Amino acid sequence: MNRKRTLSVMLAFIGLLTGLVLLANLQAQAPRKAQIAFVSDRDGDYDIYLMDADGKNPRHLTNDPAADSAPAWSPDGRRIVFESNRKGNLEIYLMDANGRNVQSLTNHPESDRDPAWSPDGRKIAFWSARDGNFEIYLMDADGKNPRNLTNHPALDGSPTWSPDGRKIAFVSHRDRGNPNIYVMDADGKNPRRLNGALRNTASPAWSPDGQTIAFATPIGDGGFGHDIYVMDADGTNLLRLTGPATNDLCPVWSPDSQQIVFSLQKNFRGNYGIYVMDADGNNPRNLTNHRSDDQEPAWFDPTFSVSSAGKRILTWGW
């Protein structure tokens, strides 16, 4: 009896050690400190780069003659999904957070764009014209089971998830051809417009605490560029954060909802840079300070990530 008990204890201990080693290996693939992925042409063509959240230590993640863009972190930080025209049209690709093990998730004659992870890491939303018109689609995180969520004759694009995974905000041209921000249930039901009287909006981004949506909209007086606004998640309390006389695009929240990182172009012929500001629009500062085009930032912080097993630790206001 003692021998059997000893053997059982040893097997349990070995199993525990094996599990800890596997978990450590999985977690080791995620960055150990806050990182920002972004797109740059600083080496001749558009690739995805990675830098510390303070702008230091920029380095290549992809190095392909095709254009790579629109990076988005998996909730656990182990992987990055992005779009690329490596096959001639835009498809969605997946890679490890260190740039290795690139694989194609979509393979369709029509372009697939702007991938966005669900907060549980199981689904990816994107937009595509594969049914003859730009619509919001949803697929499993391995690229399987794509399905149309919007099925509307107007153009729909730029999906972004609510932190609880129940809603998707997106841009739609349903209002007399003008792009406006809508929100729908994660299954595509109950779409409704959010942003009041503003027209021609773009790039919605849901804050990790679930309270606010940031977006870009053209300067109203016909001048150059876009401004970044925020509004409550129900579409009320519009507030302009940037402008005028700059082109501010692609707002993305820090994982603690205290800052917004975005692309800024100071003049019509100038290059884009990656800037960060407080959530109220104060203290804007340049993170990249490079003569190249630096755009489309995506922020990951391991303090606010989820475990590789999908369990909640401190993630995104949950």
BELDA-V769495 format. One record per helix or strand. SS is the DSSP state (A for helix, B for strand). FROM is the first residue (numbers start at 1). LEN is the number of residues. If there is no record, write none. Layout:
{{SS;FROM;LEN} {SS;FROM;LEN}}
This chain:
{{A;2;27} {B;35;6} {B;47;6} {B;59;2} {B;68;6} {B;79;6} {B;91;6} {B;103;2} {B;112;6} {B;123;6} {B;135;6} {B;147;2} {B;156;6} {B;167;9} {B;178;8} {B;192;2} {B;201;6} {B;212;7} {B;226;7} {B;239;2} {B;247;7} {B;259;7} {B;272;7} {B;285;2} {B;294;7} {A;302;3}}
